[in-house]
Amino acid sequence: MARLLDNARYLRRGFRELGLRVVEPGVLPDGSEATSPVVPVIVGEDWQAVLLWKALFDAGLYTNVAIHPAVPPGGALLRTSLMATHEREHLDRALEILDRVIASDFPDLRQR
């Protein structure tokens, strides 16, 4: 379990470093972080999330897309799901693909 949550923290940090908006983990009653192996990236508009999902899929990166009514209007996102068996090389490759696709087709997704 520790490795799985470490992978989620690593990927979340990588998304932030790419300038992406991520859903931050909550806080449990005892004050500890409620990290999940699902790391959502906020895209915003449904059409843009679907186009990004398809571009990432075509580039070899599988994610799940969540659009309205599963999320509020304007809150579309991509859900990445991690496993403890993912190696850092896998996560780094996913970040590279995401960076390349966003740079070429979706530069407005990066926070300024």
NUMARVO-848520 format. One record per residue: residue number from 0; residue in one letter; x, y, z of N, C-alpha, C, CB in turn. Coordinates in pm, whole numbers, always signed. Glycine has a CB too. Example, Ala and Ser with C-alpha at 12.3 -4.5 7.8 and 13.67 -1.06 7.14 Angstrom:
@pos = 0; code = A; n_x = +1319; n_y = -569; n_z = +780; ca_x = +1230; ca_y = -450; ca_z = +780; c_x = +1320; c_y = -330; c_z = +780; cb_x = +1131; cb_y = -447; cb_z = +905
@pos = 1; code = S; n_x = +1285; n_y = -225; n_z = +708; ca_x = +1367; ca_y = -106; ca_z = +714; c_x = +1290; c_y = +3; c_z = +787; cb_x = +1408; cb_y = -60; cb_z = +572
END
This chain:
@pos = 0; code = M; n_x = +82; n_y = -119; n_z = +0; ca_x = +0; ca_y = +0; ca_z = +0; c_x = +87; c_y = +126; c_z = +0; cb_x = -94; cb_y = +0; cb_z = +121
@pos = 1; code = A; n_x = +198; n_y = +122; n_z = +72; ca_x = +285; ca_y = +239; ca_z = +80; c_x = +340; c_y = +275; c_z = -58; cb_x = +399; cb_y = +214; cb_z = +178
@pos = 2; code = R; n_x = +380; n_y = +175; n_z = -133; ca_x = +433; ca_y = +201; ca_z = -267; c_x = +326; c_y = +261; c_z = -359; cb_x = +490; cb_y = +72; cb_z = -329
@pos = 3; code = L; n_x = +205; n_y = +210; n_z = -350; ca_x = +95; ca_y = +261; ca_z = -431; c_x = +70; c_y = +408; c_z = -402; cb_x = -32; cb_y = +180; cb_z = -405
@pos = 4; code = L; n_x = +63; n_y = +444; n_z = -276; ca_x = +38; ca_y = +584; ca_z = -240; c_x = +157; c_y = +673; c_z = -274; cb_x = +5; cb_y = +595; cb_z = -91
@pos = 5; code = D; n_x = +278; n_y = +618; n_z = -265; ca_x = +397; ca_y = +693; ca_z = -306; c_x = +392; c_y = +721; c_z = -456; cb_x = +526; cb_y = +615; cb_z = -269
@pos = 6; code = N; n_x = +347; n_y = +622; n_z = -535; ca_x = +332; ca_y = +643; ca_z = -679; c_x = +231; c_y = +753; c_z = -707; cb_x = +288; cb_y = +513; cb_z = -747
@pos = 7; code = A; n_x = +121; n_y = +755; n_z = -631; ca_x = +19; ca_y = +859; ca_z = -651; c_x = +76; c_y = +997; c_z = -618; cb_x = -105; cb_y = +831; cb_z = -563
@pos = 8; code = R; n_x = +151; n_y = +1008; n_z = -511; ca_x = +212; ca_y = +1137; ca_z = -475; c_x = +312; c_y = +1181; c_z = -583; cb_x = +284; cb_y = +1126; cb_z = -337
@pos = 9; code = Y; n_x = +389; n_y = +1087; n_z = -633; ca_x = +488; ca_y = +1117; ca_z = -737; c_x = +420; c_y = +1170; c_z = -863; cb_x = +572; cb_y = +991; cb_z = -770
@pos = 10; code = L; n_x = +315; n_y = +1102; n_z = -906; ca_x = +246; ca_y = +1144; ca_z = -1027; c_x = +176; c_y = +1279; c_z = -1007; cb_x = +145; cb_y = +1038; cb_z = -1070
@pos = 11; code = R; n_x = +113; n_y = +1297; n_z = -891; ca_x = +46; ca_y = +1424; ca_z = -861; c_x = +148; c_y = +1540; c_z = -865; cb_x = -23; cb_y = +1417; cb_z = -721
@pos = 12; code = R; n_x = +264; n_y = +1518; n_z = -806; ca_x = +370; ca_y = +1619; ca_z = -807; c_x = +415; c_y = +1646; c_z = -951; cb_x = +491; cb_y = +1573; cb_z = -721
@pos = 13; code = G; n_x = +429; n_y = +1540; n_z = -1031; ca_x = +468; ca_y = +1557; ca_z = -1171; c_x = +366; c_y = +1637; c_z = -1250; cb_x = +487; cb_y = +1422; cb_z = -1236
@pos = 14; code = F; n_x = +239; n_y = +1611; n_z = -1226; ca_x = +134; ca_y = +1688; ca_z = -1293; c_x = +144; c_y = +1836; c_z = -1256; cb_x = -6; cb_y = +1633; cb_z = -1256
@pos = 15; code = R; n_x = +164; n_y = +1863; n_z = -1127; ca_x = +177; ca_y = +2003; ca_z = -1083; c_x = +297; c_y = +2070; c_z = -1150; cb_x = +192; cb_y = +2010; cb_z = -929
@pos = 16; code = E; n_x = +408; n_y = +1996; n_z = -1158; ca_x = +529; ca_y = +2051; ca_z = -1221; c_x = +508; c_y = +2080; c_z = -1369; cb_x = +647; cb_y = +1954; cb_z = -1205
@pos = 17; code = L; n_x = +415; n_y = +2010; n_z = -1432; ca_x = +380; ca_y = +2038; ca_z = -1572; c_x = +284; c_y = +2157; c_z = -1583; cb_x = +317; cb_y = +1914; cb_z = -1637
@pos = 18; code = G; n_x = +242; n_y = +2210; n_z = -1469; ca_x = +153; ca_y = +2325; ca_z = -1469; c_x = +6; c_y = +2287; c_z = -1478; cb_x = +186; cb_y = +2415; cb_z = -1581
@pos = 19; code = L; n_x = -26; n_y = +2161; n_z = -1448; ca_x = -164; ca_y = +2115; ca_z = -1457; c_x = -235; c_y = +2130; c_z = -1323; cb_x = -168; cb_y = +1969; cb_z = -1504
@pos = 20; code = R; n_x = -366; n_y = +2145; n_z = -1331; ca_x = -448; ca_y = +2149; ca_z = -1210; c_x = -486; c_y = +2007; c_z = -1172; cb_x = -576; cb_y = +2238; cb_z = -1229
@pos = 21; code = V; n_x = -459; n_y = +1970; n_z = -1050; ca_x = -493; ca_y = +1836; ca_z = -1003; c_x = -588; c_y = +1847; c_z = -884; cb_x = -366; cb_y = +1757; cb_z = -964
@pos = 22; code = V; n_x = -666; n_y = +1742; n_z = -864; ca_x = -751; ca_y = +1735; ca_z = -746; c_x = -660; c_y = +1696; c_z = -630; cb_x = -871; cb_y = +1632; cb_z = -764
@pos = 23; code = E; n_x = -653; n_y = +1782; n_z = -532; ca_x = -565; ca_y = +1758; ca_z = -418; c_x = -629; c_y = +1659; c_z = -321; cb_x = -531; cb_y = +1890; cb_z = -346
@pos = 24; code = P; n_x = -546; n_y = +1580; n_z = -252; ca_x = -601; ca_y = +1486; ca_z = -154; c_x = -664; c_y = +1559; c_z = -36; cb_x = -491; cb_y = +1390; cb_z = -104
@pos = 25; code = G; n_x = -760; n_y = +1495; n_z = +24; ca_x = -825; ca_y = +1552; ca_z = +141; c_x = -746; c_y = +1522; c_z = +267; cb_x = -968; cb_y = +1499; cb_z = +154
@pos = 26; code = V; n_x = -803; n_y = +1561; n_z = +379; ca_x = -741; ca_y = +1537; ca_z = +508; c_x = -836; c_y = +1453; c_z = +593; cb_x = -705; cb_y = +1671; cb_z = +580
@pos = 27; code = L; n_x = -783; n_y = +1349; n_z = +653; ca_x = -862; ca_y = +1261; ca_z = +739; c_x = -879; c_y = +1324; c_z = +877; cb_x = -796; cb_y = +1122; cb_z = +751
@pos = 28; code = P; n_x = -975; n_y = +1276; n_z = +956; ca_x = -998; ca_y = +1333; ca_z = +1089; c_x = -873; c_y = +1336; c_z = +1178; cb_x = -1106; cb_y = +1256; cb_z = +1158
@pos = 29; code = D; n_x = -782; n_y = +1239; n_z = +1157; ca_x = -661; ca_y = +1238; ca_z = +1239; c_x = -552; c_y = +1333; c_z = +1186; cb_x = -606; cb_y = +1097; cb_z = +1246
@pos = 30; code = G; n_x = -584; n_y = +1406; n_z = +1078; ca_x = -490; ca_y = +1502; ca_z = +1022; c_x = -401; c_y = +1447; c_z = +912; cb_x = -405; cb_y = +1554; cb_z = +1130
@pos = 31; code = S; n_x = -408; n_y = +1316; n_z = +886; ca_x = -324; ca_y = +1257; ca_z = +781; c_x = -387; c_y = +1280; c_z = +644; cb_x = -304; cb_y = +1107; cb_z = +805
@pos = 32; code = E; n_x = -304; n_y = +1268; n_z = +542; ca_x = -347; ca_y = +1291; ca_z = +405; c_x = -429; c_y = +1173; c_z = +353; cb_x = -226; cb_y = +1315; cb_z = +314
@pos = 33; code = A; n_x = -540; n_y = +1201; n_z = +287; ca_x = -625; ca_y = +1098; ca_z = +228; c_x = -587; c_y = +1080; c_z = +81; cb_x = -777; cb_y = +1135; cb_z = +242
@pos = 34; code = T; n_x = -469; n_y = +1027; n_z = +57; ca_x = -420; ca_y = +1005; ca_z = -79; c_x = -487; c_y = +883; c_z = -140; cb_x = -266; cb_y = +988; cb_z = -81
@pos = 35; code = S; n_x = -518; n_y = +894; n_z = -268; ca_x = -586; ca_y = +788; ca_z = -340; c_x = -501; c_y = +746; c_z = -460; cb_x = -726; cb_y = +833; cb_z = -385
@pos = 36; code = P; n_x = -512; n_y = +621; n_z = -505; ca_x = -440; ca_y = +579; ca_z = -625; c_x = -502; c_y = +633; c_z = -753; cb_x = -435; cb_y = +429; cb_z = -631
@pos = 37; code = V; n_x = -608; n_y = +710; n_z = -743; ca_x = -667; ca_y = +778; ca_z = -858; c_x = -627; c_y = +925; c_z = -848; cb_x = -825; cb_y = +760; cb_z = -861
@pos = 38; code = V; n_x = -558; n_y = +973; n_z = -952; ca_x = -510; ca_y = +1111; ca_z = -951; c_x = -578; c_y = +1186; c_z = -1067; cb_x = -354; cb_y = +1118; cb_z = -964
@pos = 39; code = P; n_x = -680; n_y = +1267; n_z = -1036; ca_x = -751; ca_y = +1339; ca_z = -1140; c_x = -680; c_y = +1468; c_z = -1183; cb_x = -891; cb_y = +1371; cb_z = -1093
@pos = 40; code = V; n_x = -681; n_y = +1492; n_z = -1313; ca_x = -630; ca_y = +1617; ca_z = -1371; c_x = -752; c_y = +1695; c_z = -1420; cb_x = -526; cb_y = +1589; cb_z = -1489
@pos = 41; code = I; n_x = -767; n_y = +1816; n_z = -1372; ca_x = -881; ca_y = +1899; ca_z = -1410; c_x = -856; c_y = +1961; c_z = -1547; cb_x = -908; cb_y = +2009; cb_z = -1303
@pos = 42; code = V; n_x = -949; n_y = +1940; n_z = -1638; ca_x = -939; ca_y = +1995; ca_z = -1773; c_x = -1033; c_y = +2114; c_z = -1789; cb_x = -970; cb_y = +1886; cb_z = -1879
@pos = 43; code = G; n_x = -1156; n_y = +2100; n_z = -1745; ca_x = -1253; ca_y = +2209; ca_z = -1754; c_x = -1371; c_y = +2174; c_z = -1842; cb_x = -1187; cb_y = +2333; cb_z = -1806
@pos = 44; code = E; n_x = -1361; n_y = +2206; n_z = -1970; ca_x = -1472; ca_y = +2185; ca_z = -2063; c_x = -1477; c_y = +2040; c_z = -2113; cb_x = -1460; cb_y = +2280; cb_z = -2182
@pos = 45; code = D; n_x = -1598; n_y = +1988; n_z = -2125; ca_x = -1617; ca_y = +1850; ca_z = -2169; c_x = -1548; c_y = +1820; c_z = -2301; cb_x = -1764; cb_y = +1819; cb_z = -2181
@pos = 46; code = W; n_x = -1570; n_y = +1905; n_z = -2401; ca_x = -1515; ca_y = +1879; ca_z = -2535; c_x = -1363; c_y = +1871; c_z = -2530; cb_x = -1560; cb_y = +1988; cb_z = -2634
@pos = 47; code = Q; n_x = -1302; n_y = +1958; n_z = -2449; ca_x = -1156; ca_y = +1959; ca_z = -2441; c_x = -1104; c_y = +1833; c_z = -2369; cb_x = -1107; cb_y = +2086; cb_z = -2367
@pos = 48; code = A; n_x = -1176; n_y = +1789; n_z = -2268; ca_x = -1136; ca_y = +1668; ca_z = -2196; c_x = -1143; c_y = +1546; c_z = -2288; cb_x = -1225; cb_y = +1647; cb_z = -2073
@pos = 49; code = V; n_x = -1248; n_y = +1538; n_z = -2369; ca_x = -1262; ca_y = +1425; ca_z = -2460; c_x = -1151; c_y = +1427; c_z = -2566; cb_x = -1401; cb_y = +1426; cb_z = -2527
@pos = 50; code = L; n_x = -1123; n_y = +1544; n_z = -2621; ca_x = -1015; ca_y = +1554; ca_z = -2721; c_x = -879; c_y = +1519; c_z = -2661; cb_x = -1012; cb_y = +1695; cb_z = -2781
@pos = 51; code = L; n_x = -854; n_y = +1565; n_z = -2538; ca_x = -728; ca_y = +1533; ca_z = -2471; c_x = -720; c_y = +1384; c_z = -2443; cb_x = -713; cb_y = +1613; cb_z = -2341
@pos = 52; code = W; n_x = -829; n_y = +1326; n_z = -2392; ca_x = -832; ca_y = +1182; ca_z = -2367; c_x = -795; c_y = +1104; c_z = -2493; cb_x = -971; cb_y = +1139; cb_z = -2316
@pos = 53; code = K; n_x = -854; n_y = +1141; n_z = -2606; ca_x = -828; ca_y = +1071; ca_z = -2733; c_x = -683; c_y = +1090; c_z = -2778; cb_x = -923; cb_y = +1121; cb_z = -2843
@pos = 54; code = A; n_x = -631; n_y = +1211; n_z = -2764; ca_x = -492; ca_y = +1238; ca_z = -2804; c_x = -395; c_y = +1157; c_z = -2717; cb_x = -461; cb_y = +1389; cb_z = -2793
@pos = 55; code = L; n_x = -423; n_y = +1149; n_z = -2589; ca_x = -336; ca_y = +1071; ca_z = -2499; c_x = -346; c_y = +922; c_z = -2531; cb_x = -373; cb_y = +1096; cb_z = -2352
@pos = 56; code = F; n_x = -466; n_y = +875; n_z = -2557; ca_x = -486; ca_y = +735; ca_z = -2594; c_x = -406; c_y = +702; c_z = -2720; cb_x = -636; cb_y = +704; cb_z = -2615
@pos = 57; code = D; n_x = -417; n_y = +789; n_z = -2821; ca_x = -344; ca_y = +768; ca_z = -2946; c_x = -193; c_y = +770; c_z = -2926; cb_x = -384; cb_y = +873; cb_z = -3048
@pos = 58; code = A; n_x = -147; n_y = +844; n_z = -2823; ca_x = -4; ca_y = +853; ca_z = -2794; c_x = +44; c_y = +740; c_z = -2703; cb_x = +27; cb_y = +987; cb_z = -2729
@pos = 59; code = G; n_x = -48; n_y = +654; n_z = -2658; ca_x = -9; ca_y = +539; ca_z = -2577; c_x = -32; c_y = +553; c_z = -2428; cb_x = +132; cb_y = +511; cb_z = -2600
@pos = 60; code = L; n_x = -109; n_y = +653; n_z = -2387; ca_x = -136; ca_y = +674; ca_z = -2244; c_x = -285; c_y = +659; c_z = -2220; cb_x = -86; cb_y = +813; cb_z = -2196
@pos = 61; code = Y; n_x = -323; n_y = +561; n_z = -2138; ca_x = -464; ca_y = +538; ca_z = -2110; c_x = -506; c_y = +611; c_z = -1983; cb_x = -492; cb_y = +387; cb_z = -2095
@pos = 62; code = T; n_x = -614; n_y = +687; n_z = -1994; ca_x = -678; ca_y = +752; ca_z = -1880; c_x = -828; c_y = +731; c_z = -1895; cb_x = -641; cb_y = +906; cb_z = -1872
@pos = 63; code = N; n_x = -903; n_y = +771; n_z = -1795; ca_x = -1048; ca_y = +773; ca_z = -1804; c_x = -1092; c_y = +918; c_z = -1806; cb_x = -1115; cb_y = +695; cb_z = -1686
@pos = 64; code = V; n_x = -1191; n_y = +949; n_z = -1887; ca_x = -1242; ca_y = +1085; ca_z = -1894; c_x = -1372; c_y = +1092; c_z = -1815; cb_x = -1265; cb_y = +1129; cb_z = -2042
@pos = 65; code = A; n_x = -1390; n_y = +1201; n_z = -1741; ca_x = -1513; ca_y = +1224; ca_z = -1665; c_x = -1570; c_y = +1358; c_z = -1709; cb_x = -1487; cb_y = +1222; cb_z = -1509
@pos = 66; code = I; n_x = -1692; n_y = +1353; n_z = -1764; ca_x = -1758; ca_y = +1474; ca_z = -1812; c_x = -1896; c_y = +1484; c_z = -1747; cb_x = -1770; cb_y = +1474; cb_z = -1967
@pos = 67; code = H; n_x = -1961; n_y = +1599; n_z = -1768; ca_x = -2094; ca_y = +1620; ca_z = -1713; c_x = -2191; c_y = +1514; c_z = -1767; cb_x = -2145; cb_y = +1763; cb_z = -1746
@pos = 68; code = P; n_x = -2272; n_y = +1449; n_z = -1688; ca_x = -2314; ca_y = +1482; ca_z = -1552; c_x = -2234; c_y = +1414; c_z = -1441; cb_x = -2456; cb_y = +1448; cb_z = -1536
@pos = 69; code = A; n_x = -2127; n_y = +1341; n_z = -1475; ca_x = -2046; ca_y = +1277; ca_z = -1371; c_x = -1971; c_y = +1379; c_z = -1287; cb_x = -1948; cb_y = +1179; cb_z = -1433
@pos = 70; code = V; n_x = -1945; n_y = +1495; n_z = -1347; ca_x = -1880; ca_y = +1607; ca_z = -1277; c_x = -1963; c_y = +1733; c_z = -1305; cb_x = -1730; cb_y = +1626; cb_z = -1324
@pos = 71; code = P; n_x = -1947; n_y = +1838; n_z = -1227; ca_x = -2023; ca_y = +1961; ca_z = -1253; c_x = -1986; c_y = +2020; c_z = -1390; cb_x = -1997; cb_y = +2065; cb_z = -1142
@pos = 72; code = P; n_x = -2077; n_y = +2096; n_z = -1450; ca_x = -2043; ca_y = +2164; ca_z = -1576; c_x = -1914; c_y = +2245; c_z = -1559; cb_x = -2159; cb_y = +2256; cb_z = -1622
@pos = 73; code = G; n_x = -1826; n_y = +2233; n_z = -1656; ca_x = -1697; ca_y = +2304; ca_z = -1650; c_x = -1594; c_y = +2236; c_z = -1562; cb_x = -1719; cb_y = +2443; cb_z = -1601
@pos = 74; code = G; n_x = -1626; n_y = +2117; n_z = -1513; ca_x = -1535; ca_y = +2046; ca_z = -1424; c_x = -1483; c_y = +1915; c_z = -1480; cb_x = -1602; cb_y = +2020; cb_z = -1295
@pos = 75; code = A; n_x = -1481; n_y = +1902; n_z = -1613; ca_x = -1436; ca_y = +1778; ca_z = -1675; c_x = -1292; c_y = +1748; c_z = -1634; cb_x = -1447; cb_y = +1786; cb_z = -1829
@pos = 76; code = L; n_x = -1263; n_y = +1620; n_z = -1623; ca_x = -1129; ca_y = +1582; ca_z = -1581; c_x = -1089; c_y = +1449; c_z = -1640; cb_x = -1120; cb_y = +1576; cb_z = -1429
@pos = 77; code = L; n_x = -959; n_y = +1423; n_z = -1631; ca_x = -904; ca_y = +1293; ca_z = -1667; c_x = -862; c_y = +1224; c_z = -1539; cb_x = -784; cb_y = +1306; cb_z = -1767
@pos = 78; code = R; n_x = -898; n_y = +1099; n_z = -1526; ca_x = -862; ca_y = +1021; ca_z = -1407; c_x = -750; c_y = +925; c_z = -1444; cb_x = -985; cb_y = +943; cb_z = -1350
@pos = 79; code = T; n_x = -639; n_y = +938; n_z = -1375; ca_x = -531; ca_y = +842; ca_z = -1392; c_x = -537; c_y = +745; c_z = -1274; cb_x = -390; cb_y = +913; cb_z = -1400
@pos = 80; code = S; n_x = -518; n_y = +619; n_z = -1300; ca_x = -524; ca_y = +516; ca_z = -1196; c_x = -390; c_y = +446; c_z = -1187; cb_x = -637; cb_y = +414; cb_z = -1224
@pos = 81; code = L; n_x = -342; n_y = +434; n_z = -1065; ca_x = -210; ca_y = +377; ca_z = -1043; c_x = -217; c_y = +241; c_z = -976; cb_x = -126; cb_y = +470; cb_z = -958
@pos = 82; code = M; n_x = -106; n_y = +167; n_z = -990; ca_x = -91; ca_y = +38; ca_z = -922; c_x = +44; c_y = +40; c_z = -851; cb_x = -101; cb_y = -82; cb_z = -1023
@pos = 83; code = A; n_x = +58; n_y = -44; n_z = -751; ca_x = +185; ca_y = -55; ca_z = -680; c_x = +294; c_y = -112; c_z = -771; cb_x = +170; cb_y = -143; cb_z = -556
@pos = 84; code = T; n_x = +254; n_y = -184; n_z = -874; ca_x = +352; ca_y = -245; ca_z = -965; c_x = +406; c_y = -146; c_z = -1069; cb_x = +290; cb_y = -363; cb_z = -1036
@pos = 85; code = H; n_x = +349; n_y = -26; n_z = -1076; ca_x = +406; ca_y = +75; ca_z = -1166; c_x = +544; c_y = +114; c_z = -1116; cb_x = +313; cb_y = +200; cb_z = -1175
@pos = 86; code = E; n_x = +639; n_y = +115; n_z = -1206; ca_x = +775; ca_y = +160; ca_z = -1176; c_x = +787; c_y = +308; c_z = -1207; cb_x = +882; cb_y = +77; cb_z = -1256
@pos = 87; code = R; n_x = +888; n_y = +373; n_z = -1153; ca_x = +908; ca_y = +515; ca_z = -1181; c_x = +924; c_y = +541; c_z = -1330; cb_x = +1032; cb_y = +567; cb_z = -1106
@pos = 88; code = E; n_x = +983; n_y = +448; n_z = -1401; ca_x = +998; ca_y = +464; ca_z = -1547; c_x = +861; c_y = +473; c_z = -1614; cb_x = +1080; cb_y = +348; cb_z = -1606
@pos = 89; code = H; n_x = +766; n_y = +395; n_z = -1566; ca_x = +630; ca_y = +400; ca_z = -1622; c_x = +568; c_y = +537; c_z = -1597; cb_x = +541; cb_y = +289; cb_z = -1561
@pos = 90; code = L; n_x = +583; n_y = +586; n_z = -1475; ca_x = +524; ca_y = +715; ca_z = -1439; c_x = +592; c_y = +828; c_z = -1515; cb_x = +534; cb_y = +740; cb_z = -1288
@pos = 91; code = D; n_x = +724; n_y = +820; n_z = -1527; ca_x = +797; ca_y = +923; ca_z = -1602; c_x = +756; c_y = +922; c_z = -1749; cb_x = +949; cb_y = +902; cb_z = -1590
@pos = 92; code = R; n_x = +736; n_y = +805; n_z = -1805; ca_x = +691; ca_y = +795; ca_z = -1945; c_x = +552; c_y = +856; c_z = -1961; cb_x = +690; cb_y = +646; cb_z = -1991
@pos = 93; code = A; n_x = +463; n_y = +830; n_z = -1866; ca_x = +329; ca_y = +890; ca_z = -1870; c_x = +338; c_y = +1043; c_z = -1865; cb_x = +242; cb_y = +838; cb_z = -1754
@pos = 94; code = L; n_x = +425; n_y = +1095; n_z = -1780; ca_x = +442; ca_y = +1240; ca_z = -1769; c_x = +500; c_y = +1297; c_z = -1898; cb_x = +533; cb_y = +1274; cb_z = -1650
@pos = 95; code = E; n_x = +593; n_y = +1226; n_z = -1960; ca_x = +650; ca_y = +1271; ca_z = -2087; c_x = +544; c_y = +1277; c_z = -2196; cb_x = +765; cb_y = +1178; cb_z = -2130
@pos = 96; code = I; n_x = +462; n_y = +1174; n_z = -2206; ca_x = +355; ca_y = +1172; ca_z = -2307; c_x = +259; c_y = +1287; c_z = -2283; cb_x = +280; cb_y = +1037; cb_z = -2305
@pos = 97; code = L; n_x = +216; n_y = +1303; n_z = -2160; ca_x = +123; ca_y = +1410; ca_z = -2127; c_x = +183; c_y = +1547; c_z = -2159; cb_x = +84; cb_y = +1403; cb_z = -1978
@pos = 98; code = D; n_x = +307; n_y = +1567; n_z = -2123; ca_x = +375; ca_y = +1693; ca_z = -2151; c_x = +380; c_y = +1721; c_z = -2301; cb_x = +517; cb_y = +1692; cb_z = -2093
@pos = 99; code = R; n_x = +416; n_y = +1621; n_z = -2379; ca_x = +426; ca_y = +1637; ca_z = -2524; c_x = +290; c_y = +1668; c_z = -2588; cb_x = +486; cb_y = +1510; cb_z = -2587
@pos = 100; code = V; n_x = +187; n_y = +1595; n_z = -2549; ca_x = +54; ca_y = +1615; ca_z = -2606; c_x = -1; c_y = +1752; c_z = -2568; cb_x = -43; cb_y = +1504; cb_z = -2559
@pos = 101; code = I; n_x = +16; n_y = +1790; n_z = -2444; ca_x = -35; ca_y = +1921; ca_z = -2401; c_x = +42; c_y = +2034; c_z = -2470; cb_x = -24; cb_y = +1935; cb_z = -2247
@pos = 102; code = A; n_x = +172; n_y = +2020; n_z = -2480; ca_x = +252; ca_y = +2125; ca_z = -2544; c_x = +212; c_y = +2145; c_z = -2690; cb_x = +401; cb_y = +2090; cb_z = -2536
@pos = 103; code = S; n_x = +179; n_y = +2036; n_z = -2759; ca_x = +149; ca_y = +2049; ca_z = -2901; c_x = +4; c_y = +2087; c_z = -2929; cb_x = +180; cb_y = +1921; cb_z = -2971
@pos = 104; code = D; n_x = -91; n_y = +2040; n_z = -2846; ca_x = -232; ca_y = +2059; ca_z = -2879; c_x = -317; c_y = +2129; c_z = -2774; cb_x = -291; cb_y = +1928; cb_z = -2908
@pos = 105; code = F; n_x = -269; n_y = +2137; n_z = -2651; ca_x = -352; ca_y = +2190; ca_z = -2541; c_x = -274; c_y = +2283; c_z = -2448; cb_x = -411; cb_y = +2075; cb_z = -2459
@pos = 106; code = P; n_x = -195; n_y = +2377; n_z = -2503; ca_x = -109; ca_y = +2458; ca_z = -2417; c_x = -184; c_y = +2542; c_z = -2315; cb_x = -25; cb_y = +2548; cb_z = -2501
@pos = 107; code = D; n_x = -311; n_y = +2572; n_z = -2341; ca_x = -390; ca_y = +2655; ca_z = -2248; c_x = -428; c_y = +2582; c_z = -2121; cb_x = -515; cb_y = +2704; cb_z = -2316
@pos = 108; code = L; n_x = -401; n_y = +2451; n_z = -2113; ca_x = -430; ca_y = +2377; ca_z = -1991; c_x = -328; c_y = +2403; c_z = -1880; cb_x = -436; cb_y = +2228; cb_z = -2021
@pos = 109; code = R; n_x = -214; n_y = +2453; n_z = -1918; ca_x = -110; ca_y = +2481; ca_z = -1817; c_x = -148; c_y = +2607; c_z = -1740; cb_x = +30; cb_y = +2497; cb_z = -1883
@pos = 110; code = Q; n_x = -135; n_y = +2598; n_z = -1608; ca_x = -162; ca_y = +2715; ca_z = -1525; c_x = -50; c_y = +2815; c_z = -1544; cb_x = -178; cb_y = +2676; cb_z = -1375
@pos = 111; code = R; n_x = -89; n_y = +2937; n_z = -1542; ca_x = +12; ca_y = +3043; ca_z = -1559; c_x = +58; c_y = +3094; c_z = -1428; cb_x = -42; cb_y = +3157; cb_z = -1642
END
